Amino acid sequence: MDTKHIASFVVRFQLAAIEKENGKKKWRIKVTHVQEERETLFESIEDAMTFMKSMAEDS
Protein backbone atom coordinates (compact mmCIF):
# COMPACT_ATOMS: atom_id res chain seq x y z
CA MET A 1 0.00 0.00 0.00
CA ASP A 2 1.35 3.38 -1.00
CA THR A 3 0.72 5.77 1.88
CA LYS A 4 1.97 8.88 0.07
CA HIS A 5 -1.35 9.69 -1.60
CA ILE A 6 -3.25 12.52 0.05
CA ALA A 7 -6.72 13.81 -0.69
CA SER A 8 -7.61 17.05 1.10
CA PHE A 9 -10.93 18.85 0.88
CA VAL A 10 -12.33 22.18 1.99
CA VAL A 11 -16.10 22.03 2.49
CA ARG A 12 -18.21 25.20 2.73
CA PHE A 13 -21.91 25.28 3.58
CA GLN A 14 -23.90 28.35 2.57
CA LEU A 15 -27.56 28.75 3.45
CA ALA A 16 -29.39 29.04 0.12
CA ALA A 17 -33.02 29.23 1.26
CA ILE A 18 -35.48 28.46 4.02
CA GLU A 19 -38.83 26.95 3.05
CA LYS A 20 -41.65 29.10 4.41
CA GLU A 21 -44.06 26.20 4.96
CA ASN A 22 -41.89 24.04 7.21
CA GLY A 23 -38.75 26.03 7.96
CA LYS A 24 -36.55 23.45 6.23
CA LYS A 25 -33.15 24.85 5.27
CA LYS A 26 -31.62 24.31 1.84
CA TRP A 27 -27.85 24.45 1.60
CA ARG A 28 -25.37 25.15 -1.16
CA ILE A 29 -22.30 23.03 -0.50
CA LYS A 30 -18.98 23.83 -2.18
CA VAL A 31 -16.29 21.17 -2.04
CA THR A 32 -12.76 22.09 -3.06
CA HIS A 33 -10.34 19.25 -3.79
CA VAL A 34 -7.12 20.90 -2.66
CA GLN A 35 -4.60 18.92 -4.70
CA GLU A 36 -6.41 19.52 -8.01
CA GLU A 37 -7.77 22.98 -7.08
CA ARG A 38 -11.16 21.72 -8.29
CA GLU A 39 -14.37 23.24 -6.93
CA THR A 40 -17.72 21.51 -7.24
CA LEU A 41 -21.15 22.60 -5.98
CA PHE A 42 -23.74 20.29 -4.40
CA GLU A 43 -27.21 20.61 -2.93
CA SER A 44 -26.94 17.61 -0.59
CA ILE A 45 -24.31 16.39 1.84
CA GLU A 46 -24.80 12.87 0.47
CA ASP A 47 -23.77 13.97 -3.03
CA ALA A 48 -20.81 15.91 -1.62
CA MET A 49 -19.64 12.84 0.34
CA THR A 50 -19.98 10.61 -2.73
CA PHE A 51 -17.83 13.07 -4.69
CA MET A 52 -15.16 13.21 -1.96
CA LYS A 53 -15.08 9.42 -1.66
CA SER A 54 -14.65 9.09 -5.43
CA MET A 55 -11.88 11.69 -5.53
CA ALA A 56 -10.07 10.09 -2.58
CA GLU A 57 -10.22 6.64 -4.14
CA ASP A 58 -8.95 7.95 -7.49
CA SER A 59 -6.00 9.89 -6.03
Residue pairs with C-beta under 8 A, 6 or more apart in sequence:
5 59
6 35
6 59
7 33
7 35
7 52
7 55
7 56
7 59
8 33
8 34
8 35
9 31
9 32
9 33
9 34
9 52
9 55
10 31
10 32
10 34
11 29
11 30
11 31
11 32
11 48
12 29
12 30
12 32
13 27
13 28
13 29
14 27
14 28
14 29
14 30
15 25
15 26
15 27
15 28
16 26
16 27
16 28
16 43
17 25
17 26
18 24
18 25
18 26
19 25
19 26
26 43
27 43
27 45
28 41
28 42
28 43
29 41
29 42
29 43
29 44
29 45
29 47
29 48
30 39
30 40
30 41
30 42
31 39
31 40
31 41
31 42
31 48
31 51
31 52
32 38
32 39
33 39
33 40
33 52
33 55
35 59
36 55
40 51
42 48
42 51
